[in-house]
Amino acid sequence: MKFKEILSLFNIAGQCRKYGLSLWQCPQFLFLVMGIIIIASSLITYGIGNRYIEDPSLVALLVMFITAILFIIAFIITQSFEKLAEANRMKSEFVSIVSHQLRSPLSNLKWVIEFLMSGRIASVTEKQLEYLKILKENNKRMEDLVSDLLIVSRIEQGHLPLKKEKISLEDLIEKIIREMGIFAKASNVEINFKTERNLPQIISDPFQIKLVIENLLDNAIRYIKGKGRVVIKLEKRKESLYFEIKDNGVGIPKSDQKYLFQRFFRSANVLKQQTEGSGLGLYITKSIIEKSGGKIGFQSQEGVGSTFWFELPIKW
């Protein structure tokens, strides 16, 4: 083993970044903590043994035996954690590579479908146009899934940096409502936006916050069956801006609520209705809000509806 490789083993922060883990999840840091515990246990054992055992050699053997057992246990646990961390890192890299590779062919397919639909090559019959629209819709679903997977991969690897800018959350919400107006109208859903006047701007990443609001609004519209209503509120609370979105959709069963922000999780009542979705939107939403220095939560009742909220600091 080279000298640089030996030194890298003692670079705990670097090893944690390599696996994309926090300090308390990092195998090397856990091993260090266990080492401190082993030393403390050895000293306590020595103190107790020295008090109750007259023969110093027996005390030394007892301390060495307990230290060896604890060290072996710590080593096995750390090795297991390291293998899991490495497997998780490789999985994230694989997802990232596959997602990147899929984007180009999906984009090419999209342009080919649109070119065929335009009728520039030859006239398109009504039946052919219907099939092309189905292809275009499925291609869009694949693009959205690939985009979500790529964002999740970047979050896990810590490669989703925040580009801090001043944002008017009110203007951003109004823009998103306009963009999703056609989807809401087609779904027979009315959107109402209530906001306080003269709200301050926040400092955050506009692209990521836009993604959060789009995910929450898309879910609110998508999970309403029949005619429905979505109410969005924005107000100032102390040193934060409070965002709330309420719908009268299918709601979330109480037994499923604790899993809601996990990757790929979809509620049982949603699966029964075969509503589209990857189960990544809320995981991405929670990750972005927490990374932006905010907090997020929800209240829901099955058959009644759901209310999601988040707070973002004005100065961050």
Long-range contacts (C-beta under 8 A, 24 or more apart in sequence): 17-158, 18-89, 19-85, 19-86, 19-88, 19-89, 20-88, 20-89, 20-92, 20-156, 20-157, 20-158, 21-85, 25-85, 26-85, 27-78, 27-79, 27-81, 27-82, 27-85, 28-78, 28-82, 30-77, 30-78, 30-81, 31-74, 31-75, 31-78, 34-70, 34-74, 34-77, 34-78, 35-74, 37-70, 37-74, 38-67, 38-70, 38-71, 38-74, 41-66, 41-67, 41-70, 42-66, 42-67, 42-70, 88-156, 89-157, 92-153, 92-156, 92-157, 93-153, 93-157, 95-149, 95-150, 95-152, 95-153, 96-150, 96-153, 96-154, 96-157, 98-149, 99-146, 99-147, 99-149, 99-150, 99-153, 100-150, 102-142, 102-146, 103-143, 103-146, 103-150, 106-139, 106-142, 106-143, 106-146, 107-143, 109-139, 110-136, 110-139, 110-140, 110-143, 113-139, 141-276, 144-278, 145-278, 145-280, 148-278, 148-280, 148-281, 148-284, 149-280, 151-211, 151-280, 151-284, 152-263, 152-280, 152-283, 152-284, 155-284, 155-287, 155-288, 155-291, 160-208, 160-288, 160-291, 162-204, 162-205, 162-208, 162-291, 162-292, 163-205, 163-206, 163-207, 164-203, 164-204, 164-205, 164-316, 165-203, 165-204, 165-205, 165-206, 166-201, 166-202, 166-203, 167-201, 167-202, 167-203, 167-204, 167-206, 167-209, 168-199, 168-201, 169-199, 169-201, 169-202, 169-209, 169-234, 169-241, 169-243, 169-312, 170-195, 170-199, 170-234, 172-206, 172-209, 172-210, 172-213, 173-213, 173-232, 173-234, 173-243, 176-210, 176-213, 176-214, 176-217, 177-217, 177-232, 180-214, 180-217, 180-218, 180-221, 183-218, 183-221, 184-221, 184-230, 187-221, 187-222, 187-224, 187-228, 188-226, 188-227, 188-228, 189-220, 189-221, 189-224, 189-227, 189-228, 189-229, 189-230, 190-228, 190-229, 190-230, 191-217, 191-221, 191-229, 191-230, 191-232, 192-229, 192-230, 192-231, 192-232, 193-232, 193-234, 194-231, 194-232, 194-233, 194-234, 195-233, 195-234, 195-235, 196-234, 196-235, 196-236, 199-234, 199-235, 199-236, 199-241, 200-236, 200-241, 200-314, 201-314, 202-241, 202-312, 202-313, 202-314, 202-316, 203-314, 203-315, 203-316, 204-292, 204-312, 204-316, 205-288, 205-292, 208-288, 208-292, 209-288, 209-292, 209-312, 211-284, 211-285, 211-288, 212-284, 212-285, 212-288, 212-289, 212-310, 213-243, 215-281, 215-282, 215-284, 215-285, 216-245, 216-285, 216-308, 217-245, 218-281, 219-277, 219-281, 219-282, 219-308, 220-245, 220-246, 220-247, 220-249, 220-306, 220-308, 221-247, 222-275, 222-276, 222-277, 223-247, 223-249, 223-250, 223-270, 223-275, 223-306, 224-248, 224-249, 224-250, 225-249, 225-250, 225-273, 236-314, 237-311, 239-313, 239-314, 239-315, 240-294, 240-311, 240-312, 240-313, 240-314, 241-311, 241-312, 241-314, 242-309, 242-310, 242-311, 243-309, 243-310, 243-311, 243-312, 244-307, 244-308, 244-309, 245-307, 245-308, 245-309, 246-305, 246-306, 246-307, 247-305, 247-306, 247-307, 248-304, 248-305, 249-305, 249-306, 250-302, 250-303, 251-300, 251-301, 251-302, 251-303, 251-304, 251-305, 251-306, 252-298, 252-300, 252-302, 252-306, 253-302, 254-302, 257-298, 257-300, 260-298, 261-285, 261-286, 269-302, 285-310, 292-316
